[in-house]
């Protein structure tokens, strides 16, 4: 997602960005009016994940627009790194695109000693797609009643409060490490095998805290099985408007989300990037798509290739600092 300050601005100028992309599209597509004239594939990570669902939904909308099959190809493993590796080696002809995401683009360069691709050099950005904020949650019996109270409580108990995540180096882990750095805390990480297992640990009281994507956490918040302290996005989520952001609670600029963007292999012709941007921005910005994305816990944020490039550079730098400070390495 766009950095904390930039995201607030992005919410205001999103319509303008989409309009600019639409204005630029006729000139871009004029060089190749036949594109696409055969099936297109979207390389995404594991089946059944948020990224997989987003890729398939966008593929359906594009297939309707292009009157061509758009097939989602899943490549599981290493927190979406395997999918990115495959996409980086694909032919740069516009017929293979990739749903990039936080783990494989922003965090991976700092988490892995050897990465077979460079997110900035080996891909041509098309458009930001959407981001999924997280909720910081706790067992209902945990004493602090708000995030502000939690911070004050934790400062007097360094190393005594545990948080669960879905795994080392994933956004749930990095979220709390960012909070540790930002608020001067020493919360202790307990990794689990998946987000569901980490949420179960919070609900049972095995760990005091967790940070879970909105669509997974919200039903348990509504059911009273966990309490939500804050949303980790830079703005309140439309599907849970009563939950404040971490930034609102007293930490300006705080943001830790799972984001998704569309990329093509590097050296894909610029005219085809123009067509892809035009049509993806139109599909993502459609009212029906927005409604569907919000129902999935995602917030749509389409824009220009340049905006995605600028965001990605900033996000890589941001998480590199957090990962170095916490001494995290991918397992």
C-alpha positions in Angstrom: 0.0 0.0 0.0 1.1 3.5 -0.4 3.2 4.7 2.5 1.4 6.1 5.5 1.4 9.7 4.5 1.1 9.0 0.8 -1.8 6.7 1.4 -4.0 9.4 2.8 -3.3 11.5 -0.3 -3.8 8.5 -2.5 -7.4 8.1 -1.2 -8.0 11.7 -2.4 -6.3 11.5 -5.8 -7.2 7.9 -6.7 -9.9 9.0 -9.1 -7.5 11.4 -10.8 -4.9 8.7 -11.2 -7.5 6.4 -12.8 -8.6 9.1 -15.1 -5.1 9.9 -16.2 -4.5 6.2 -16.9 -7.6 6.1 -19.0 -6.6 9.2 -20.9 -3.2 7.7 -21.6 -4.6 4.4 -22.8 -5.7 5.3 -26.4 -2.2 6.4 -27.4 -0.7 3.4 -25.7 -3.0 0.9 -27.4 -2.8 2.5 -30.8 0.4 0.7 -31.6 -1.1 -2.7 -31.2 -4.9 -2.7 -31.5 -5.0 -6.5 -31.7 -3.6 -7.1 -28.1 -4.6 -9.3 -26.5 -5.8 -11.8 -29.1 -5.0 -15.0 -27.3 -5.3 -16.4 -23.8 -3.6 -14.5 -20.9 -2.3 -16.1 -17.7 -2.1 -14.6 -14.3 0.6 -16.2 -12.1 -0.5 -16.1 -8.5 0.5 -17.8 -5.2 -1.2 -20.6 -3.4 -4.7 -21.7 -4.2 -7.4 -20.5 -1.8 -5.4 -17.5 -0.5 -6.6 -13.9 -0.7 -4.2 -13.4 -3.6 -5.6 -16.4 -5.5 -9.2 -15.1 -5.1 -8.2 -11.6 -6.2 -6.4 -12.9 -9.2 -9.3 -15.1 -10.3 -11.8 -12.3 -9.9 -9.8 -9.9 -11.9 -9.2 -12.5 -14.5 -12.9 -13.0 -15.0 -13.5 -9.3 -15.4 -10.7 -9.0 -18.0 -11.9 -12.1 -19.9 -15.2 -10.5 -20.3 -13.6 -7.3 -21.5 -11.1 -8.9 -23.9 -13.3 -11.8 -25.0 -10.2 -14.0 -24.4 -9.6 -16.6 -21.7 -7.7 -15.4 -18.7 -6.3 -18.3 -16.7 -4.9 -18.1 -13.1 -1.9 -20.3 -12.6 -1.0 -21.1 -9.0 2.6 -21.6 -7.9 2.8 -22.3 -4.2 5.7 -22.0 -1.9 8.0 -19.7 0.1 5.4 -17.0 0.8 4.7 -16.3 -2.9 8.4 -16.2 -3.8 8.1 -19.2 -6.1 5.3 -17.5 -8.0 7.4 -14.4 -8.5 10.4 -16.5 -9.7 8.2 -18.1 -12.3 6.7 -14.8 -13.4 10.1 -13.1 -13.7 11.3 -15.7 -16.2 8.2 -15.5 -18.3 8.2 -14.2 -21.9 7.9 -10.3 -21.8 5.0 -10.2 -24.3 2.1 -9.1 -22.1 0.4 -12.5 -22.2 1.8 -13.4 -18.7 1.1 -11.1 -15.8 1.8 -11.6 -12.1 -0.1 -10.7 -8.9 2.8 -9.5 -6.8 2.3 -9.0 -3.1 4.0 -7.7 0.1 5.8 -10.9 1.0 7.5 -11.6 -2.3 8.1 -8.0 -3.4 8.6 -5.8 -0.3 9.9 -8.2 2.4 11.7 -10.9 0.4 14.7 -8.8 -0.6 15.6 -8.4 3.0 14.4 -11.8 4.3 16.3 -14.0 1.9 20.1 -14.0 1.5 19.8 -15.1 -2.1 16.7 -14.1 -4.2 16.6 -15.1 -7.8 14.8 -12.0 -8.9 14.9 -8.3 -8.2 11.3 -6.8 -7.7 12.4 -3.5 -9.1 14.5 -4.7 -12.1 12.8 -7.9 -13.2 9.2 -6.6 -13.4 7.3 -3.9 -15.2 4.6 -2.5 -12.9 1.1 -2.3 -14.3 -1.2 -1.1 -11.4 -1.7 -1.3 -7.7 -4.6 -3.6 -7.1 -5.7 -3.7 -3.5 -4.5 -4.0 0.1 -5.8 -6.1 3.0 -5.4 -4.4 6.4 -4.9 -6.4 9.6 -6.5 -6.2 13.0 -4.5 -6.3 16.2 -6.5 -8.5 18.4 -6.4 -10.0 21.9 -8.2 -12.5 24.1 -11.2 -10.7 25.7 -9.7 -11.3 29.2 -6.4 -9.5 28.4 -6.3 -6.5 30.7 -5.6 -3.5 28.3 -8.8 -2.1 26.9 -7.3 -0.2 24.0 -4.1 0.0 21.9 -2.9 3.0 23.9 -3.4 1.0 27.2 -1.7 -2.0 25.6 1.4 0.1 24.8 1.5 1.5 28.4 1.0 -2.0 29.8 3.7 -3.6 27.6 6.3 -0.9 28.4 6.2 -2.0 32.1 6.5 -5.7 31.1 9.3 -6.0 28.5 9.6 -9.6 27.2 6.5 -10.8 29.2 3.8 -10.4 26.5 3.6 -12.8 23.5 2.1 -12.3 20.1 1.3 -15.0 17.6 1.7 -14.8 13.8 1.2 -17.1 10.8 4.9 -17.6 10.4 8.4 -16.0 10.5 8.7 -13.0 8.1 5.0 -12.8 7.2 3.1 -9.6 7.6 1.6 -10.6 10.9 5.2 -11.0 12.3 6.5 -7.8 10.7 3.5 -5.8 11.9 4.4 -6.4 15.6 8.1 -5.8 14.9 7.2 -2.5 13.4 5.1 -1.8 16.6 8.1 -2.8 18.7 10.3 -0.3 16.9 7.7 2.4 16.7 6.5 2.3 20.3 9.7 1.1 22.0 8.2 -2.3 23.1 9.6 -5.8 23.5 6.7 -8.0 22.5 7.8 -11.7 22.0 7.1 -13.5 18.8 5.5 -17.0 18.7 5.2 -18.3 15.2 2.5 -20.7 14.1 1.8 -22.7 11.0 -0.7 -20.4 9.4 -2.9 -17.4 10.3 -5.7 -19.6 11.4 -3.6 -21.4 14.0 -2.3 -18.0 15.3 -5.9 -16.7 15.7 -6.9 -19.9 17.5 -4.0 -19.4 19.9 -5.3 -15.9 20.7 -8.9 -17.1 21.2 -7.7 -19.8 23.6 -5.4 -17.5 25.5 -2.3 -19.3 24.5 -0.8 -16.0 23.4 -2.1 -12.6 24.5 -2.0 -10.9 21.1 -2.3 -11.5 17.4 -2.5 -9.6 14.1 -4.8 -11.1 11.6 -6.2 -10.1 8.2 -9.5 -8.3 8.5 -11.6 -11.0 6.7 -10.3 -13.7 9.0 -10.4 -11.7 12.3 -13.6 -9.7 11.9 -16.1 -12.6 12.4 -14.4 -13.6 15.6 -14.5 -9.9 16.8 -18.2 -9.8 16.1 -18.7 -13.1 17.9 -16.9 -11.7 20.9 -14.1 -14.4 20.8 -11.4 -11.7 20.5 -11.3 -8.0 20.9 -9.9 -5.7 18.3 -7.5 -2.9 19.3 -6.8 -1.3 15.9 -6.6 -1.6 12.1 -3.1 -1.6 10.8 -4.0 0.2 7.5 -3.5 3.9 7.0 -7.2 4.6 6.9 -10.2 3.0 8.4 -11.5 0.0 6.6 -15.0 0.5 5.0 -16.1 -3.0 6.2 -15.2 -2.2 9.9 -15.4 1.6 10.2 -15.6 1.7 14.0 -12.2 0.2 14.5 -9.5 2.9 14.6 -6.1 2.8 12.8 -2.9 2.4 14.7 -1.9 5.8 13.3 -5.1 7.4 14.9 -4.3 5.9 18.3 -1.1 7.8 18.5 1.5 6.5 16.0 1.3 8.7 12.9 2.6 7.0 9.8 2.1 3.5 11.1 1.0 1.1 8.4 1.4 -2.7 7.9 -0.8 -4.3 5.3 -0.8 -7.1 2.8 -0.9 -5.4 -0.6 -1.4 -6.7 -4.1 -0.2 -5.3 -7.4 -0.2 -6.3 -11.0 3.1 -6.7 -12.8 4.5 -8.0 -16.1 8.0 -9.3 -16.8 10.6 -6.7 -17.4 10.9 -5.5 -21.0 7.3 -6.1 -21.8 6.5 -3.5 -24.5 5.2 -0.2 -23.2 2.2 -0.1 -25.5 1.0 -3.4 -24.0 1.6 -2.2 -20.5 -0.6 0.7 -21.4 -3.4 -1.6 -22.5 -3.1 -3.7 -19.4 -3.1 -0.7 -17.2 -6.2 0.8 -18.9 -8.2 -2.3 -18.7 -7.1 -3.4 -15.2 -7.8 0.0 -13.7 -11.2 0.0 -15.3 -12.0 -3.5 -13.9 -10.6 -2.8 -10.4 -12.4 0.6 -10.2 -15.8 -0.7 -11.2 -18.5 -0.4 -8.5 -19.2 -4.1 -8.5 -15.5 -4.9 -8.0 -15.2 -2.5 -5.2 -18.2 -4.0 -3.4 -16.8 -7.5 -3.9 -13.3 -6.5 -2.7 -14.6 -4.9 0.5 -16.6 -8.1 1.2 -13.3 -10.0 1.0 -11.6 -7.6 3.4 -9.7 -5.8 0.7 -9.5 -2.1 -0.3 -9.1 -1.3 -4.0 -6.4 1.2 -5.0 -5.8 1.1 -8.8 -3.5 3.7 -10.3 -0.6 4.3 -12.7 2.6 2.1 -13.2 4.6 5.1 -11.9 2.7 5.2 -8.7 3.2 1.5 -8.1 6.9 1.9 -8.8 7.3 4.7 -6.3 5.3 2.8 -3.7 7.3 -0.3 -4.1 10.7 1.5 -3.7 9.5 3.0 -0.4 8.0 -0.2 0.9 11.2 -2.2 0.3 13.2 0.4 2.2 10.7 0.6 5.0 10.6 -3.2 5.7 14.4 -3.5 5.2 14.8 -1.3 8.3 12.3 -3.3 10.4 13.8 -6.7 9.3 17.3 -5.6 10.1 16.3 -4.2 13.5 14.5 -7.4 14.5 17.2 -9.7 13.0 14.7 -11.7 11.0 15.6 -14.3 8.4 13.3 -16.4 6.3 13.2 -20.1 7.5 
